[in-house]
Amino acid sequence: MYKQELERAVLEKLTEVIDPETGVDVVKMRLIQDIQFDDTGKIIYVFRPSSPLCPIAVPLALAIIDAIKEVPGISGQAITVKDYVQADQLNEILKTIV
């Protein structure tokens, strides 16, 4: 039950992260997927930018990370970017941030 409450809180917080190109939040756009939690409260999730060449993938990823950091009960996070032309490079950079 605790993990369901955490997921609900995370998704609620992520509705505040708006894609400036569409004006729609990342939850409605289904850019956050495969949310899982470990027993310590660490969240593991996938971020799929709206297109492989998304010009705002980096700032959106950073905004998502920052929003999740604000959710009480989250002890850490692991984000994986998929379906983006520079996903490998961005994933390496994000590992140093979260």
N, C-alpha and C positions, 0 to 999 in steps of 0.2 A: 504493500500500500504506500509506503514511504516514497518509493521510486515513482509511482504514478503522480503523487503530489509534487515531487520535484519536476517531473516532465511538464505538468500543467503550469507550474510557476515559470519554467524556462520558456515555454511557448507563449505564455502571456507577455513576458518581458520582450521576447523577440518580435512581437507585434509592433513594438516601438521602433524597430529597425526598418526604415523605409528605403526602398530602391529609388534613388532620385530620378532615374530615367522613366520609371513607370508610375511612381507615386503610390505603389502598393507595398505592403510589408512583406518581409521574407517568408513569413509563415503562409500567408495566402498564396504567394508565388511558388510555394513548395520547394524552396531552395535549401531547406534544412531537412535532412533525412536520416534514417537509421539511428535514431537517438537511443542510447543505452547508458546505463549507470552501473558502476561497480559498487561493491559493498561499502566503499569509503565515501561515496557521494561524488566521485569523479564522473563527469559526463563525457561520453565518446559519441561523436556525430560526424555526419558527412555534409559538406556544403557544396552544392552544385550550382555554379553561377548560371544565369539565364541563357547564356550562350558560350560556346568555347572561346570566343574572342571578347568576352565581356570587358569593357574598358574600366569598369569600377569594381572588379572582383576583389582587388586588394583592399580598398577602403571598406567594402562591404564585409569582408572576412574580419577585418579589425573591429568594425562596429558590432558584429555578431559576438566576437570574443569579449569585448568590453561589456556588452549587455548581459551575457551569461555570468560574468564575474560578479555582477550585482545581485544575483539570485541567492538568497540565504540558503545554506545547506549544500551549496556546490563547493567541493573541496579542490577541484582542479578540472581541467578539460583537455581533450584531445580532439582536434579538428582535422579532418581530411578533406582536401579539395579534390573533386573529381570532375571529369568532363570539361576541362579548361586547358587551353594550349600550354600554359606554363604551370600546370598543376604540380609537377615535381619540384620545381624551384620554389613555388609559393609554399608548398608543404614544408620544405626544409626551413624556410624563413619563419613560418608560423610556429614550428617546434621550439624556436628560440624565444618566442614571445609568451607562449602559454605555460 
